[in-house]
Every structure is written in C-alpha cells, then in structure tokens.
C-alpha cells in the first residue's frame, strides 16, 4: 500500500475526518483502493458523481474541451457557458443563471441577491429565515445561514440577518416573519441534517406565505437537484416554483461547477455587483451541459425511479431483520437508514471492511447517495455489504 496517509498528515490541513482508504480509480458505482480492493460507492463524492465514475462520454467531453479552451475571463463570451445556461433555464422555472464553482458560492450569491432585492423593493429588508439542522455551505456567509450550531460557533461573531426555525414548521415561519424579513431559505429535503423529508404540503404552504408577505423563496437544491430525488429539481414534486434556486454537486458529474438561478423579477445584479474568476469556465460548463443532456435524454431519471424503489425495498428488509435499524427515509437516490442507536459511524467503518462506502450523516442515520446510473446488480451488492456491516456491529 502507498504512504499517502502519512504524507498527507505532514502537509495537509486536517479539516476532514478521513476514512482510511486511498482511492485510485473508479468505474460506474465501483471504486478501487491502492491495494486493489473493490468498494461499492454509495457516497459518490457526496452526491456529486451523478453519472458514475469514469463515464466515457463525460471524459470525452472534458478532454475535447480541454484541448479547445479551458478558461478565459468572464469579461468575454463563451459558447459552453451560454449553452448550459440555456439548458438550465429551459428545464427549470427560473429565468436567469450565474455560474460559480460550488454550492457554497451559489448560496453566497443567493444571499447577496436577496439582500439587494430587499434594499430595492422592501425598504432595506435583509433578514433571511432558515431552518434548524440545515446546511448551506462553509463560507463565512453560508455558515451564518446554516442552522447547525457546531458549524457556526467556532468562527466567532456571525454575519447578522439570519433567523432559525424548525424545519417543516409553518407556525414558526409565520412567527419569525417581520418587517425586516426578505426571504425564506430552505432545502427541499435536508441532506446534511439527516435526510429529513418534510410533509408533502410544506413547501406549498411556504410558497403561499411568501406570496402573501412579499418574500422571496430561496431553495437550496445543491444536493437535491440534478435528478437526485427523481426529477431534475426536487421543487417540481411539491408543485411550486422558487424565486431563487441554487445548484452544484451533481451538475458537473464530478467537475466543480455551481449555479445561482433566479426569476426575472428578482434578477437585480448589475455589472460589478458579483463575479468570480473561474465560475462558468468553458471546461466546467461543457461538463455540465453533457450531464444535463444525459439527465434529459439518456434515461437517467428512469433509472433513478427504478433503483430508488429497489433500494428502499432492500433497506426496509434490513429494518425488518435487524433490531438496530428503525426506518428508511429519503427520495430518489438520496436515502437514509435510521438507527435505534448512535452507531452510524461504527456501521460505516465496518462497511469499509465489507467493501461498501457509506456516510454517517448523523450518529443515528447512515446516508446513501450512489451514482444516478447505478445498476440493479450494484444496488443489491451494495446493500448486501451494508447488511454484513450491520451484522458485524450487532455482534459486538
């Protein structure tokens, strides 16, 4: 085996708890470590590798674009950027797009856009209602908007203007709304919070409240978008439209790219208000265009529906057979196995030994978010290895 962990320990900032595996290659929903061991990848870069590892079409697209033009300044036009923007507008309820490099950057842009809109249209209103257990990024602005104290508290005074309420609680939203409120920021399904799915009517009630009170509805679809929950955007399943939406993760199939989208009425940025160096570069947007077209034309969404039902049934079987497992929650291929004990970390560690990569999103929830192209056989193999890991933990 390589000495990568030892080398890394000497030079890399220790901001992540590493799983003791050095991955060297992948194919579809499988990856291999430097000792040649195979793993079923139910993490997929945290819902990033939407088309699977080493997707031939995506690799060809990236290579072709790299041989043509990787990046130029955003003071110039490029065709891949416009092509992806057109696709995202055509296949969403939004009218304008601005490209960035990550979900956190997209959410930073959403916060800025909402605040400027409030200055122009709501007497300087700037407060944004967010949800407890939410996650919107790790920049200074987005941790202030994140309703999880452990992400905020180590970094001193927070950017003011964020009010937190319980997720899926309309009464608290109504009580928190005041003259300074400009927007409500929510994930359609809370990912990092533990795969929390709200009542089917929740987002519709939030949308109605925003309309009644002249508020912007911002949906963070960084994790739930790009087919992850079974439709291109999760908001489609709620029968509503946001004013502002963010996307990233699966958008580039592994290439860093994010997007801030808005309705025309709140597209208030002017030249000089916002910008970045790398966002929307030709390489990233060419990758995003390929991924979008595969979702729309390549049968990916149909596979998500079939594999989601299969995964849910297999996980429910685990719940029936194992006392430690309590239930299954999630949508599409964003699933959580609820546990009766705080042993998610133990199961994930045992899973590595069994050959499946999982994520302990909460002490009592194991998160699964495999590639959207995962096959029936790969789902079965991964769940079998998960159940073997559970048996190992239960036997201790």
Secondary structure as UniProt FT lines:
FT   HELIX           4..11
FT   STRAND          23..28
FT   STRAND          30..33
FT   TURN            34..35
FT   STRAND          38..41
FT   HELIX           44..47
FT   TURN            50..51
FT   HELIX           56..68
FT   TURN            74..75
FT   HELIX           79..90
FT   STRAND          96..100
FT   HELIX           103..121
FT   TURN            123..124
FT   STRAND          127..132
FT   HELIX           140..144
FT   HELIX           149..152
FT   HELIX           153..155
FT   STRAND          162..165
FT   TURN            167..168
FT   HELIX           170..176
FT   TURN            179..180
FT   STRAND          181..186
FT   STRAND          189..190
FT   TURN            191..194
FT   STRAND          196..197
FT   TURN            200..201
FT   HELIX           202..213
FT   STRAND          216..220
FT   TURN            222..229
FT   HELIX           234..238
FT   STRAND          244..247
FT   HELIX           249..252
FT   TURN            253..254
FT   STRAND          258..262
FT   HELIX           264..266
FT   TURN            271..272
FT   TURN            279..280
FT   HELIX           282..297
FT   HELIX           300..321
FT   TURN            323..324
FT   STRAND          325..331
FT   TURN            332..333
FT   STRAND          334..339
FT   HELIX           344..354
FT   STRAND          356..357
FT   STRAND          359..362
FT   TURN            363..364
FT   STRAND          365..368
FT   TURN            372..373
FT   HELIX           376..394
//
